Amino acid sequence: MSRSRRRLPAPEKIPERCRPQRPARPRAASGRAGHNVSVIADLTKAAALDRAGPAPADRTRTDAAPADRADVSDAAARAAFPDWRFAPNIGGRPDVYEIENRAVDSGGHVLAAMRTLAPWDGLDLVDLGCGTGYWLARYAEHASTVLGIEPDPVLRAAAAERASDLPRTSVLAGSAERLPLPSGSADVVHARFAYFLAPGGDAGLAEVLRVLRPGGSLVVVDNDYRWGQFAELLAGASADPPQRTAAAIDAWWRERGAIRREVRSELRFGNQADLAAVLHIELPGAVAASWLARNPAAAALTYGYVLFAVGRAAPGPASGKAASDPR
Ligand SMILES: C[S@@+](CC[C@H](N)C(=O)[O-])C[C@H]1O[C@@H](n2cnc3c(N)ncnc32)[C@H](O)[C@@H]1O
């Protein structure tokens, strides 16, 4: 990663408990994300799940990896990254998750909010839990360097394939809790749908803060469990009331000095078949089927996001803000 860079806006001083306790142990086809269909199709064969099997409840659900992934070094990855939690949606059906990523935030509202919280132009950016690397190309348009980190060997292989077509972009094995990066080497860390950075994720958060430069920021994208049609579906798929889930997540981040932003957007597909496929990787089959039966012509649904940003305090009198808070 390059060493000369523009500084981020002065970050807010974060509580002591958010600082790194001690250093832990230690890249889309053709230049655009979302088009490397052959790679994703190959991966789908490698990671294929029986669609008739249990469907994931939501992006936060983490089941055991399917047995037919044993030939792709899952055991070695588990030994190296014991905190890796298999993502059944993208891990089980990377081809369908690709469709979902294309449908997510077609208006670019989430990306815009991420940029406002922590601009990355000319800076060193890490995409933590990068999956198949769908977002690497977008980040590489403006970042100085982009590094995707992914513990899942199957997904990481797809991300590395994508990175090979991108400027200043690479992919490494790692997890939130074990980042293969020197302390103070990144300006911005992104984590999209990072269930590993949520209540219980202090080890990962400490490790992320270790690798951030003073003045650097972490931006996490989570579901809004309170707003939108997708939130209603999540509520129908979970035993926990959404208000309680949302309150616990909000409190955890608040206690760690995070800025919170809501973004109201939509999942918009080209046809209902794509929408149906995505609902079936995110929700139990009965919940997905019931919604689809009640909305037979739908090719979109409203989707709310909550973004959390924490910064690593910059030295000197200027320190005093968490990430770039425009308010
Ligand atoms: C819901 S997927 C999102 C993937 C990607 N961020 C995207 O938006 O396309 C969550 C990702 O986090 C990865 N993951 C799981 N446990 C992790 C951990 N402890 N540290 C970092 N990444 C992890 C999964 O392998 C998966 O790629």
PDBQT file of the ligand as one rigid body, heavy atoms in Angstrom, charges set to zero:
ROOT
HETATM    1  C1  LIG A 401     -23.032 -11.399   3.295  1.00  0.00    +0.000 C 
HETATM    2  S1  LIG A 401     -21.444 -11.665   2.600  1.00  0.00    +0.000 S 
HETATM    3  C2  LIG A 401     -21.054 -10.061   1.865  1.00  0.00    +0.000 C 
HETATM    4  C3  LIG A 401     -19.931 -10.156   0.842  1.00  0.00    +0.000 C 
HETATM    5  C4  LIG A 401     -19.513  -8.792   0.232  1.00  0.00    +0.000 C 
HETATM    6  N1  LIG A 401     -19.158  -7.843   1.272  1.00  0.00    +0.000 N 
HETATM    7  C5  LIG A 401     -20.604  -8.207  -0.669  1.00  0.00    +0.000 C 
HETATM    8  O1  LIG A 401     -21.303  -7.278  -0.232  1.00  0.00    +0.000 OA
HETATM    9  O2  LIG A 401     -20.720  -8.678  -1.833  1.00  0.00    +0.000 OA
HETATM   10  C6  LIG A 401     -20.398 -11.685   4.064  1.00  0.00    +0.000 C 
HETATM   11  C7  LIG A 401     -18.940 -11.987   3.746  1.00  0.00    +0.000 C 
HETATM   12  O3  LIG A 401     -18.176 -11.966   4.978  1.00  0.00    +0.000 OA
HETATM   13  C8  LIG A 401     -17.261 -13.056   4.962  1.00  0.00    +0.000 C 
HETATM   14  N2  LIG A 401     -16.899 -13.383   6.365  1.00  0.00    +0.000 N 
HETATM   15  C9  LIG A 401     -17.451 -14.280   7.198  1.00  0.00    +0.000 A 
HETATM   16  N3  LIG A 401     -16.828 -14.268   8.383  1.00  0.00    +0.000 NA
HETATM   17  C10 LIG A 401     -15.867 -13.313   8.315  1.00  0.00    +0.000 A 
HETATM   18  C11 LIG A 401     -14.904 -12.823   9.226  1.00  0.00    +0.000 A 
HETATM   19  N4  LIG A 401     -14.812 -13.280  10.459  1.00  0.00    +0.000 N 
HETATM   20  N5  LIG A 401     -14.058 -11.839   8.807  1.00  0.00    +0.000 NA
HETATM   21  C12 LIG A 401     -14.166 -11.329   7.547  1.00  0.00    +0.000 A 
HETATM   22  N6  LIG A 401     -15.051 -11.764   6.623  1.00  0.00    +0.000 NA
HETATM   23  C13 LIG A 401     -15.911 -12.736   7.014  1.00  0.00    +0.000 A 
HETATM   24  C14 LIG A 401     -18.033 -14.162   4.252  1.00  0.00    +0.000 C 
HETATM   25  O4  LIG A 401     -17.196 -15.181   3.792  1.00  0.00    +0.000 OA
HETATM   26  C15 LIG A 401     -18.712 -13.359   3.133  1.00  0.00    +0.000 C 
HETATM   27  O5  LIG A 401     -17.873 -13.211   2.008  1.00  0.00    +0.000 OA
ENDROOT
TORSDOF 0
